[in-house]
Amino acid sequence: MNLKNLMKAAIRSLAKNKMRTFLTMLGIIIGVASVITMLAIGQGSRESIQAQISTLGTNVMMIFPSASTTGGVRMEAGTSQRMTLDDAKAVTERCPSILYLTPQVRTSGQLVAGSSNWRTSVYGVYPEYFDIRNLKIETGDRFSMNDDRSAAKVCLVGQTVVINLFGEGADAVGRFIRINKIPFKIVGIIEKKGQNAFGQDQDDMVIAPFSTVQKRMLTITYIQSMMASAKSESLIPAATEEITEVLKTRHRLGPSEDPDFTIRTQSDIAKTATETSRIMTILLATIASISLLVGGIGIMNIMLVSVTERTREIGIRMSVGARGRDVLLQFLIEALLISLIGGLIGIGLGVLVSQIVTDFMNWPITITLQSILMSFLFSSAIGIFFGWYPAQKAARLNPIDALRYE
Amino acid sequence: MHHKLHADQEEGIKMNKTIISVKNLVKIYNMGDVEVHALRGIDMDIHREDFIAIMGKSGSGKSTFMNIVGCLDVPTRGKYFLDGVDVSSLTKDQLANLRNRKIGFVFQSFNLLSRTSALENVELPLMYNHKVSSREMKERSVKALEAVGLGDRCGHFPNQLSGGEQQRVAIARSLVNDPVVILADEPTGNLDTRTSLEVMDIFQDLNRKGITIVIVTHEADIALFTKKNVTFKDGRIIRMVENERVRNAKEELALIPAPTMEEDL
């Protein structure tokens, strides 16, 4: 039989049992739709996590001193006081893969403005910090290196700080606040960044010149950490190596000795976060695939019933010259039609459900062409796989027995 | 459809050419421990333009014989030549091809595909023949339906046709591939007297046009319409006689009063 006649015969026999065909198809429809939806949700959350992480800045690297040891008792990471401003200068000068670098010190401060007060973190950094973290200034301007040299009492504040000290939408530039009783002039407001991937409010902070915080507030001589950005994402490993070498040399550590600092890169952080959501996606898709599998078993089940019911028809066809493979093809095409049409409807339904999820629940979704193609191929594979056994059973019937079947 | 035969006739080729020849045909079924000898050595030749009735009680082996002749089954031992081809050694697919090109079947229970029009039922054998275009398929099927007097029923479905009409569609289906022989297994078994006569009339008509027909029947009066009667018993042929006075179905049909109502229901 040619393909046209095969299709005609398959469509006719599927149309003969419309309800049954539809219910069988429903298994595939639900299966494909849930795979599409789950992948869309998984992919969407992954991308939103990635987007949030990239708000930290791209190609960012953080260099922390290791834990200090006092008489064999190891302290928290970052408590070592061996990292100095000279280290930072050396790294800046001798690491060609690094674009920007800033030393960093952090303290918390009680902020007072008029009758309002607020407690938040105060960061002491170089102006490059804004480039590294990709922070935009909404109003005002960043401080300069001159401010740092003179340890000027100037600062930039985030939106949350503005809201809590001056109220929503207030123009805070040029106004003075006291941080731990030291008066600071606000020179700029940082553009709103929102929460980061870990739920931290990135707008709740004060940024002041490095020297100001180090000398005036903390009164320490070492630096707590460095933040740098590599020239490109692909240069991060090279930058890591350069920094390690420079710092080890400066700290008089042999090549085989463990470094007394830790370098953490943006991609490490991103990897951890996306890995979590990737596992989640796989989990969701696996569960959804199981429903697709169950749909496939439904096809097999109904095709087996159909072969039994139509034993006589098979006998008639064989008596007029249908070969085993003609019969096989006929039943296989029926199974394939169910799964293909079911797959197509399922894709439509999946896209629709994903849209509903994002509209009503505000979950980020991303439907990729890849996931559509994959579930389409998967559903046709299921049609062939689960249609094969019943079709084979039909093809192997003995024409005499088939003709006699009541 | 049968101009080939007419051409042969005109050229004076020997008309009683052997088209089916079986020699010492044996069929044994293994039913667990028991061996059932369905055929115990059948020798028979069927010639072109023969019209044979095979008779015998159930279990006599006549159905087994028909199945083997119809290439639905293979013999345990013995030789079977169909139109010069040794069938005993063919594969399943080759048997299917032979059925498709050389055999036409008519069954007791009609065996039409339900919810499929008469025309499409008749087209069925040609669908499995790649050499036939869909246009030729339709032309030949319409012709076959016309040959059995159902030219006006092409679009009817089996459930819209009477039993006699359904059997005529089945005969048209058996004709459409221009077979060397039509095999009919109890073709009148499900039909009343009048309809049986109609079916036999069609068979006689087709036979007069040169088509070879073999029917299996247990009704002695149906056998009287054929040219040769073969009786099976316990897997052997016990009687083979030429029918000297072949009854004419058309004449007898004329004697029976026309039906007052739709029969066959």
Interface residues (C-beta under 8 A of the other chain):
Chain A: M1 N2 K4 N5 R12 K16 R312 E313 G315 I316 R317 M318 S319 V320 G321 A322 R323 G324 R325 D326 P399 I400 L403
Chain B: N67 G70 L72 D73 K92 D93 A96 N97 R99 N100 R101 F105 F107 N111 L112 L113 R115 T116 L124 P125 M127 Y128 N129 H130 S134 R173 N177
